[in-house]
Amino acid sequence: MRALVVGASGGIGAALVTALSARGEVVGLSRRGEGLDVTDEASVAAALGALQPGFDLIVVATGALMIGGVGPEKTLKAVTAEGLSRAFLVNAVGPALVMKHAVRLMPRDALCRMAVLSARVGSIGDNGLGGWYGYRAAKAALNQLVRTAAVEALRTHPQSVLVALHPGTVETGLAPDLRAGHPAVTPEVAAANLLRVLEGLGPSDTGGFFDWKGEVVPW
């Protein structure tokens, strides 16, 4: 297997690199390691443009809940244009730019998978609690971007699988008080769960939104 992990310095990203290194060649890219800024298209184009096609698996493990030291808005009164723009830039625009430049790295004549880490809170149908306006909306936008890219990718890569994945609550940089009491797993467990789900997905699943158990998450 030849794999690419974008966001390799994060908790889940680093765990994915470690797990995948036992299966074959892995290329890890991140802001901390390689200076990759997913919100800057020139940076994305340069980093991915330097790679040769033939990746069986690409995982975009970027995103942030806390941005600039500011957490998610709990009420509508807390919403600001700047906060929404930052949430969309990091959680939707960045992954979209990576997808744009990563599709060419997938083989056209073989099974290949690209997964983008999303979040269950981006589900409109599953939103019964409210709050977290910017993060929720950005992840919902990301899900639509993934869905749309998956439709297009099938035209040139008929065996491609492009999906959004919810990794569950993971012990990363997310503050414990923002986990709302949900039990968290280690990045290593989360990575194993995600890889297991991906291995079970085929072209008929492309464009879907799945959780760490492999269950479909409502849009």
SVG drawing of the C-alpha trace seen along z (x, -y; Angstrom):
<svg xmlns="http://www.w3.org/2000/svg" viewBox="-33 -40 42 45">
<polyline fill="none" stroke="black" stroke-width="0.4" points="0.0,0.0 1.1,-3.6 -0.6,-6.1 -0.6,-9.9 -1.7,-11.6 -2.3,-15.3 -2.3,-16.7 0.3,-14.2 1.5,-16.1 -2.0,-16.1 -3.1,-13.4 -5.1,-11.3 -2.8,-12.1 0.3,-11.0 -1.4,-7.8 -2.5,-7.1 1.1,-7.5 2.4,-5.1 -0.3,-2.5 0.1,-2.8 3.9,-2.5 3.5,1.1 1.6,1.7 3.7,0.0 5.0,-3.4 3.6,-6.4 4.0,-10.1 3.0,-12.5 2.6,-16.2 1.8,-18.9 2.3,-22.5 4.6,-21.7 6.8,-19.3 6.8,-20.5 5.3,-23.9 2.1,-22.9 -0.7,-25.5 -3.9,-23.9 -5.6,-27.3 -3.1,-28.6 -3.6,-27.1 0.0,-27.9 1.3,-25.9 -1.0,-23.0 -0.2,-23.0 3.5,-23.0 3.4,-20.2 1.1,-17.8 2.6,-18.8 5.9,-17.4 4.4,-13.9 4.1,-11.2 0.7,-9.6 -0.1,-6.1 -1.5,-6.5 -3.9,-3.8 -5.1,-5.8 -5.2,-9.5 -6.4,-10.8 -7.0,-14.5 -6.8,-14.7 -6.8,-18.5 -9.3,-20.7 -9.7,-22.6 -12.3,-23.3 -10.2,-25.9 -8.9,-28.5 -6.7,-31.3 -7.5,-30.3 -11.2,-30.9 -13.6,-28.0 -16.9,-27.3 -19.8,-29.7 -22.4,-28.5 -25.1,-31.0 -26.2,-32.9 -25.2,-36.1 -21.6,-34.9 -21.5,-34.5 -19.1,-36.9 -18.2,-37.2 -14.5,-36.7 -15.2,-33.6 -17.3,-32.0 -14.8,-32.9 -12.0,-31.3 -14.0,-28.1 -14.9,-27.8 -11.3,-28.5 -9.7,-25.8 -12.5,-23.2 -14.0,-23.5 -11.8,-25.5 -8.5,-23.9 -9.7,-20.2 -11.3,-21.3 -8.0,-22.6 -6.3,-19.4 -8.9,-17.3 -8.6,-19.6 -4.9,-18.8 -4.9,-15.3 -7.3,-13.6 -4.5,-13.4 -2.5,-11.3 -5.0,-8.5 -4.6,-5.7 -7.2,-5.8 -7.5,-2.1 -7.5,-0.6 -9.3,-0.8 -8.3,-3.9 -9.7,-5.7 -9.6,-9.3 -11.0,-10.1 -11.6,-13.5 -12.1,-13.8 -15.4,-15.4 -17.5,-15.4 -20.9,-14.2 -21.8,-17.7 -21.7,-18.6 -24.8,-16.5 -27.9,-18.7 -30.3,-15.8 -28.5,-14.8 -28.4,-18.3 -30.6,-18.2 -28.4,-20.3 -27.6,-23.5 -24.5,-25.6 -21.1,-25.4 -22.4,-27.5 -19.2,-28.0 -17.8,-24.5 -21.1,-22.8 -21.7,-24.9 -18.1,-24.4 -18.3,-20.6 -21.7,-20.6 -20.1,-22.5 -17.2,-20.1 -19.6,-17.1 -21.2,-18.7 -17.8,-19.4 -16.8,-15.8 -20.0,-14.5 -19.7,-16.8 -16.0,-15.9 -16.9,-12.2 -19.4,-12.5 -16.8,-14.2 -14.0,-11.8 -15.9,-8.8 -15.8,-10.2 -12.0,-9.9 -11.4,-7.4 -14.2,-4.8 -12.9,-2.8 -12.5,-5.7 -13.9,-6.0 -14.1,-9.5 -15.8,-9.8 -16.2,-11.9 -15.5,-10.2 -16.4,-10.9 -13.6,-9.6 -15.6,-9.8 -14.3,-11.7 -10.6,-11.4 -8.0,-12.4 -6.3,-15.1 -6.1,-18.9 -9.9,-19.1 -10.4,-20.4 -12.1,-17.9 -14.9,-20.5 -15.8,-20.6 -16.3,-16.9 -19.7,-17.1 -19.0,-14.0 -18.5,-11.8 -15.9,-9.1 -12.8,-9.6 -10.4,-7.1 -6.7,-7.4 -5.5,-8.6 -4.2,-5.1 -7.6,-3.5 -9.2,-6.1 -6.7,-5.5 -7.3,-1.7 -11.1,-2.3 -10.9,-4.6 -8.6,-2.3 -11.0,0.6 -13.9,-1.3 -12.1,-2.4 -11.0,1.1 -14.7,2.1 -15.8,-0.7 -16.0,-0.3 -16.9,-2.5 -20.6,-2.1 -20.0,-3.9 -18.3,-6.9 -19.7,-10.3 -20.9,-8.9 -20.6,-10.1 -19.6,-7.3 -18.7,-7.2 -15.9,-5.2 -18.1,-2.1 -18.8,-2.2 -22.4,-3.3 -23.9,-6.0 -24.3,-9.4 -27.3,-11.4 -26.7,-14.5"/>
</svg>
